[in-house]
Amino acid sequence: MGKIVSDFIEGNLFKGDKVVWMIYFFLCMISLVEVYSASSSLTYESGNHWEPMIKQAVFLFIGLLVILVSHKIPCKMYMLIGPFLLAASIILLLYTSLHAGAINNANRWLNLGPISFQPSEMAKAGLIMTVAVVLAKTQAERVVMKNGKEVIERGAIKGKRNLAFKIIAIMVIVVCGLIAPENFSTAAMLGAVIVVMMFIGRIPTDLMIKSILALIAVGAIFVTFLLSMSNETLNNIPMGHRMSTWKTRIVDKFTEGDSKDSTAYLFENAQVAHANMAVANSNIIGRGPGNSVERDFLSHAESDFIFSIVVEELGIGGAIFVVFLYITLLVRVGRIAQKCQRFFPAFLVIGIGMMITLQAIVNMGVAVDLFPVTGQPLPFISRGGTSIIFSSLYIGIILSVSRYAEKVSETKDEPAEQAFAGETDEYYNQTNMA
């Protein structure tokens, strides 16, 4: 803490990409306003209309401290932190599956006295870090002379790519398999991010295609099984309560499209219906902060459906601005990755940036009825301590990598042998070129 205070006095506290910092602060400001506005049901229960916003402000402040600490950690240290987080998260996921507490009808929380958190959030961070480590070990580079100039050639080491795929596949199966029963959307998003990271990391395309096709086949068989079984039967088998929920969402989303205007559909899908009404009743400028109507009818307006409240109160312009912030964050992440001379920070920042953006897309898609209800929070905007703290960790990691990238740019005039010395343990040879 003393280091943080001294850095603040010296003006060195907020290091890293300035655009990322601006995006973070904009999202936090929107969060405070919209959580205060959307928490009418929580206000009614507690009798204190300031309580939800105060709690959100406390979590955002804790998140800021997480960013200030994590963005000071050299990005290479996350090579050690990642496997530790992954191992710890697997243990906690196993424990949670046996001793979980239910919050908002979801048995995915670990209760530690007054504190509750989702181990799946830790698992996401740990798996992305560890996959980045594995992918970095499959890469190599060499310095060659072309037209009298030193040029860096990069690519994957053929002998290591198949092994890397097997290691990553095992990790994904274990982690996503533990997450999926109670939080299928998180498992699906995490799996999608890892697939993209492997594609960028030059994992053989044929292996990935075969695995995806096999996964699709298994998924088709599983969906057929769900649709063929009654909810009563599903509830009598292990994890059947989740299967019946998945079946209901599939049926509601894809097989009852003609009945969405019926009274029965609106009654059974009240949250989605009111979220759609919030979006439909908005305009360019919206109703204004604090003037939402549908917040009183949405049971999770402050978390799962907060984007609906953003659209209703801030209008189409506000919604576009929020989308712009997340897209800009992804673009900045791509530029930071391009500046990295080492493979690990590049893979790490890409995975982290994609996770934040994909989660935001899913949340916003649910709000406008593009996706089934998933329970995914909108990063930094939705109410929730676990999401804010781990999203803040992601931002801290991005800023840490951006600090490294800035240092790299300062040495761009160095000879290639010096600038890239020690990058990897293995360099290309003629037989290893991908």
VENUR-V490352 format. One line per field, one symbol per residue. ss: DSSP state (a for helix, b for strand, c for the rest). phi: phi as a letter, one per 20 degrees, with the letter a starting at -180 (. if undefined). A space follows every 10 residues. Layout:
# VENUR-V490352
ss->???
phi->???
This chain:
# VENUR-V490352
ss->caaaaaaaaa cccccccaaa aaaaaaaaaa aaaaaaaaca aaaaaacccc aaaaaaaaaa aaaaaaaaaa ccccaaaaaa aaaaaaaaaa aaaaaaaaac bbbccbbbbb bbccbbbcaa aaaaaaaaaa aaaaaaacbb bbbbbbccbb bbbbbbcaaa aaaaaaaaaa aaaaaaaaaa cccaaaaaaa aaaaaaaaaa ccccaaaaaa aaaaaaaaaa aaaaaaaacc aaaaccccca aaaaaaaaaa aaaaacaaac ccaaaaaaca aaaaaaaaaa cccccccccc cccaaaaccc cccccaaaaa aaaaaaaaaa aaaaaaaaaa aaaaaaaaac ccaaaaaaaa aaaaaaaaaa aaaaaaaccc cccccccccc ccccaaaaaa aaaaaaaaaa aaaaaaaaaa cccccaaaac cccccccccc cccc
phi->.ffffffffe mdfeenffff gffgffffff fffffgfeef fffffemcfe ggffffffff ffffffffff fefgfffffe fggfffffff fffffffdcf declmcecdd ecmfdcbeff ffffffffff fffffffedb bbecdclmcf cedcreegfd ffffffffff ffffffffeg gdbfffffff ffffffffff emfgffffff ffffffffff fffffffedf fffffedgmf ffffffffff ffeddcffdf efffffffcf ffffffffff eebfdmfogn dfdfgfddfc fecfdffffg ffedmfffff fffgffffgf ffffffffef edfgffffff ffffffffff ffgffffdme cffdnffegm effqffffff fffgfffgff ffffffffff dfefggfffd fmfcecdgcf edfe
